[in-house]
Amino acid sequence: MRLLLLPAALCGALAYAQPKDEAEADEAAQQAVAKKVVTQGAVCPDPAQPCAEPGGFKPNELSFRIASKFDFDRGQDRSQPFYAAILRSGELCRIPDAERAAAQAQFPGRKVFLHRYFCEEFGDKVTYTNVNRKAGFIAVYAGTTDAEAKAFLAEARAKYPDANLRRMQVVVTYQIE
């Protein structure tokens, strides 16, 4: 019986010629899809006419138009930028929806929304940019321009003296697995 010894350089070349581990390739492809973000349409700021989107939005979420249906091809969809007046913040998952509903009654023509990101696992897949995702808050749509938002902030501060403005986008996070 003869033992065949291959030179080290040849062994190295053979290692490169072999295909990558399929699990690693699948994981890399999945991570690439999960990192893909698509900016979609404008928000629907009228609480009486939320965007009718596949999968829908909850009453506590600000909805936006999604032109391209989710097909496990991206990790997130984002709305067009807008301004919101943050009325109150607190511990994530601890602000009751009844507070949002009471604020909605004070601003009937503008959507009031409550941040509850992952309070119910993937049941709450909506969050917002330019905020602390580990904090809850109640906010109201303030407009698309700086001037419109500042004018609304004066109205909001009459009822919520600590209200402040944020420019943000709605973010829908999809579970890619």
MOSULRA-V278733 format. One record per residue. N is the residue number from 1. BURIAL is # if it has 24 or more other ideal C-beta (glycine too) atoms within 12 Angstrom, else .. Layout:
N;BURIAL
N;BURIAL
//
This chain:
1;.
2;.
3;.
4;.
5;.
6;.
7;.
8;.
9;.
10;.
11;.
12;.
13;.
14;.
15;.
16;.
17;.
18;.
19;.
20;.
21;.
22;.
23;.
24;.
25;.
26;.
27;.
28;.
29;.
30;.
31;.
32;.
33;.
34;.
35;.
36;.
37;.
38;#
39;.
40;#
41;.
42;#
43;#
44;#
45;#
46;.
47;#
48;.
49;.
50;#
51;#
52;.
53;#
54;.
55;.
56;.
57;#
58;#
59;.
60;#
61;#
62;#
63;#
64;#
65;#
66;#
67;.
68;.
69;.
70;#
71;.
72;.
73;.
74;#
75;#
76;#
77;#
78;#
79;#
80;#
81;#
82;#
83;#
84;#
85;#
86;#
87;#
88;#
89;#
90;.
91;.
92;.
93;.
94;.
95;#
96;.
97;#
98;.
99;#
100;#
101;.
102;.
103;#
104;#
105;.
106;.
107;#
108;.
109;.
110;#
111;#
112;#
113;#
114;#
115;#
116;#
117;#
118;.
119;#
120;.
121;.
122;.
123;.
124;#
125;#
126;#
127;#
128;#
129;#
130;.
131;#
132;.
133;.
134;.
135;#
136;#
137;#
138;#
139;#
140;#
141;#
142;#
143;#
144;.
145;.
146;.
147;.
148;.
149;#
150;.
151;.
152;#
153;#
154;.
155;.
156;#
157;.
158;.
159;.
160;#
161;.
162;.
163;#
164;#
165;#
166;#
167;#
168;#
169;#
170;#
171;#
172;#
173;#
174;#
175;.
176;.
177;.
//
